[in-house]
Amino acid sequence: MTNQLTDGWPELTYRYIEHYFWEPQHLLRTERSIAKANARGEPLIEAVYRGLRTQEVPLNHLLNVLLRITPSSIRHQCLGPFGIELSDPGLASLSLKTPCEFRLGTSPRDKVQPDVHLESETTRVFIELKVGAPLKLEQIKKYVCLHAKLDEMSGYRRPYVLLLVKRNALRLDDVKQSFAHDSAGKEIAALLGSESNGVTFGSTTWAAFSQALAMELERRRGERAESVEMLEVRIGFFLADLEGRGLLSSKR
């Protein structure tokens, strides 16, 4: 299902660069962003590097590239911490789609772009990543609507919405409710009622997700192959970045 021109890791990188065309303040290319850095007494290039190592968008890019260039078996096993059943055959053959913006209506607010979009012939998975920004039930509803829209456009696929956050509990700020990750999927479905539209929900922490990645890497270390060396670089460096961002602790 992968289109090399639209879903390959080079295209992911081009889309990531495009983000900074639309939002140049993140690279301190606006008067206001420069003034803020100067007010902190922070050298401009250091402010840019700090942003790249703490903001959500660069991390989204890193995770998308990792999921694009790792084997499908690793993509499959990394869904385990979200608390969903991995027995769905469609989850074993997921390919990454380049994230893009979709319109659900005519209002400017009726836009949604999955942070991670995975598909197989029978299954579709959206993953929402959070580092520090609040998560809202309204955002989850948009993902449910997007599943329905894509079903109309390209045929039904079993739908999943998965939430990847830092804290050891999932908080929905707009409805002021928090859930343990092992029950969050059922709690979200209950909140939505008939609006859940058959979507399976799940959530986990960056710490648990990283542990799943580390376990997949460790499981392959006994093999003598260049592919293991490549996985050491791909996964090992990604885990090091998560650690540098302070995401391997879920206590806060």
Rosetta blueprint (number, residue, H / E / L):
1 M L
2 T L
3 N L
4 Q H
5 L H
6 T H
7 D H
8 G L
9 W H
10 P H
11 E H
12 L H
13 T H
14 Y H
15 R H
16 Y H
17 I H
18 E H
19 H H
20 Y H
21 F H
22 W H
23 E L
24 P H
25 Q H
26 H H
27 L H
28 L L
29 R L
30 T L
31 E H
32 R H
33 S H
34 I H
35 A H
36 K H
37 A H
38 N H
39 A H
40 R H
41 G L
42 E L
43 P L
44 L H
45 I H
46 E H
47 A H
48 V H
49 Y H
50 R H
51 G H
52 L H
53 R L
54 T L
55 Q L
56 E H
57 V H
58 P H
59 L H
60 N H
61 H H
62 L H
63 L H
64 N H
65 V H
66 L H
67 L H
68 R H
69 I H
70 T L
71 P L
72 S H
73 S H
74 I H
75 R H
76 H H
77 Q H
78 C L
79 L L
80 G H
81 P H
82 F H
83 G L
84 I L
85 E L
86 L L
87 S L
88 D L
89 P H
90 G H
91 L H
92 A H
93 S H
94 L L
95 S E
96 L E
97 K E
98 T L
99 P L
100 C L
101 E L
102 F E
103 R E
104 L L
105 G L
106 T L
107 S L
108 P L
109 R L
110 D L
111 K E
112 V E
113 Q L
114 P L
115 D L
116 V E
117 H E
118 L E
119 E E
120 S L
121 E L
122 T L
123 T E
124 R E
125 V E
126 F E
127 I E
128 E E
129 L E
130 K L
131 V L
132 G L
133 A L
134 P L
135 L L
136 K L
137 L H
138 E H
139 Q H
140 I H
141 K H
142 K H
143 Y H
144 V H
145 C H
146 L H
147 H H
148 A H
149 K H
150 L H
151 D H
152 E H
153 M H
154 S H
155 G L
156 Y L
157 R L
158 R E
159 P E
160 Y E
161 V E
162 L E
163 L E
164 L E
165 V E
166 K L
167 R L
168 N L
169 A E
170 L E
171 R E
172 L E
173 D L
174 D L
175 V L
176 K L
177 Q E
178 S E
179 F E
180 A E
181 H H
182 D H
183 S H
184 A H
185 G H
186 K H
187 E H
188 I H
189 A H
190 A H
191 L H
192 L H
193 G H
194 S H
195 E H
196 S H
197 N L
198 G L
199 V L
200 T E
201 F E
202 G E
203 S E
204 T E
205 T E
206 W H
207 A H
208 A H
209 F H
210 S H
211 Q H
212 A H
213 L H
214 A H
215 M H
216 E H
217 L H
218 E H
219 R H
220 R H
221 R L
222 G L
223 E L
224 R L
225 A L
226 E H
227 S H
228 V H
229 E H
230 M H
231 L H
232 E H
233 V H
234 R H
235 I H
236 G H
237 F H
238 F H
239 L H
240 A H
241 D H
242 L H
243 E H
244 G H
245 R L
246 G L
247 L L
248 L L
249 S L
250 S L
251 K L
252 R L
